[in-house]
């Protein structure tokens, strides 16, 4: 896989292995992907849950532009270079130009919610 973006970032794909001896599943580092373009999206604060605990949640979205053939599943999590972990949202899809048909890679959407 040649990187589409020579100055792109390196991300770590976290994947759930089989259950451990206690029946738990946790994410383990599965592999890294280099040459990734990261499109940071707006962060949204929300405290409309209706709960009386006065907590608010903050969600952050990113879109990742990965090289062609990148192995990322809808059930994976992604660790970005800043150490924050995001959950993949939906199925990763081919990233294709509607004007030329050029298909350089895979687009992955991910979200992080805290609070």
C-alpha angles and dihedrals in degrees: 000000000000112000113253090206112042091196095042126127131260117240131187120228113217116202134181113245124200116299117285125235090278093053093251128134121209132169118260129190103266104174143323129247122207130199095040122158112217119205106195112210131203119285117235126204118206132179097163096112091113091233119135095223092094093229121144128200127219121207125196124191130200134181116212122204105204131183119269113279095025112162106230124140130202088245095055131101124219127219110207125209091264090061095250117134121222129188117233111246114212128334118322109249137203113269106225135168112238090206102051106012090238108156109192099165154310129315116215125186119204138178137200122198122189134174 
